């Protein structure tokens, strides 16, 4: 069992990435009760935004330590622009429409964004190589980490803490809470709900961009359809943690990441389970976990009981 | 008002779409006559976008060069060849649709492809029913030619299917022999992607490696499209294996090797022709150093006959890897063109041209750019050459070429 610390760390890294993306689903759902299925693609465009900054804006051979902040900003800018644009032109006109209409719009938008990147971004038809911080790896006790993993393990808690303070302490954050509770009353009290909704989309975009940079640093490449699978996993994480709750999204992500990793590592070691273990069965076990959690706690791990929603 | 303008827009779009498709449809008489020459189409089916597309494009352009050469040299008088390439996205269902399209177009007299064995299994029946010849430059699963029970009772199910690549029965054995006897590896961690090609290759490697005296530390499977292998990597690290054998394509193995080396596991990854691609080295970077792959045939660059082909490929600035199957695609297309030359005289396509072309391809015998081209009674190539490549200073370097005798 001495691989356990390493496997837990693997799960934590993967789960933090899911959690960062899941924030976008949960923020938007909490405020407008919309499942933004195009969020996976916002994550993807964030990655391509960062790539653009590195290859087409900065001079060749810029050190990654200087380039990384610029890439984060560039990626976030692109992701926020797309997220806010999607809200303004695709979702806002449908705000009064039945719930199904914006959902279908989101799926359409997701396909459209994928195809636009696929067709118009230079060489996006193949995997694009993502610049690496260092090829160095670090040993922390019995745990071995790579620089991309280090990035996500530092970035995720910082982002999470910043978001927590923002929502709890700032004026805008309190307005967000009010809008989430009751948009109509909030508007009557003088809160500009449209602005709040835009901010929710924008924050989702920033977090998605951070996750996309982490993804690129970890796996060494990004591609036009990477948002689909990651988006689906992150959405699962958001539901697992209790959709609408930002801490739930992070927790859900980490639990999902751990579940996948541990399932890959240990299920096939259990006598009689050899056929049901290994890497290809990991998603199955992750979804089994989701079903079990939802049976016991339909509102998710940290979700509130909101019978009138969803 | 809004509804009316929508209606008009829809009408205009529909009319436009219908007109365009009508323009695209062909007369089904067999052969467009244009200025005294007949146009004959050679179909290509391969993944041209997304997964596996680097090697897929190599197939498309390999065929394109063969067709250009045939037109330039006027190899078949009265016939002008054209390439029609369809994208199967490495997806069996798309491959089957493409096969149906090719069969329906009477100008198509032969098809080169597909890249993936799993896709081929869904295309063979369609081509066989229509009697249209299909030559794959890259399929390696033994059952495609020799039937499901190829190990005990060989039988050929589809007489229109041929291939210029040799089979995994030889490739898996060749790799196992090299791993055990040359690399002196004794304990292997086996990973595959559960696809027809990957799982088949891994199984054959395992059988031969164990027979040679080696041990299998553990086995695991991944899904195509997976990106995170950290958990698997930890398992490999803990298993004490001195080699990882991967049955599958470069899309997953390039990430696996990167994460493996990043985690401090300094053992090489060994795979089949599915990961023998420059993209593999590009993505995995320095972490791919020392990794190995077997591939069919001998390196194209060492063949004098292929010099012109490589020069043409580079001159046209085609993307994709010609290295893996480009030469075989050229030879596959040439085999079809030569067969057509024996059937189509003076630009006249006989009504049973497709059937006759299948018979002609069976009799093929010529020196291709990647070695002699001829087919045995199952449709397999008689050229059983294989090569082991290793990544040395960021390039695939041939380390051993030869043939492997199964048995």
Interface residues (C-beta under 8 A of the other chain):
Chain A: X2 X3 X6 X7 X10 X11 X13 X14 X118 X125 X126 X127 X129 X132 X135 X137 X139 X144 X146 X215 X218 X219 X220 X221 X225 X226 X229 X260 X261 X262 X264 X265 X268 X278 X279 X280 X282 X283
Chain B: X49 X50 X53 X54 X191 X194 X219 X220 X221 X222 X223 X225 X226 X227 X228 X229 X230 X231 X232 X233 X234 X235 X237 X238 X251 X255 X258 X259 X262 X263 X264 X279 X282 X283 X284 X285 X286 X287
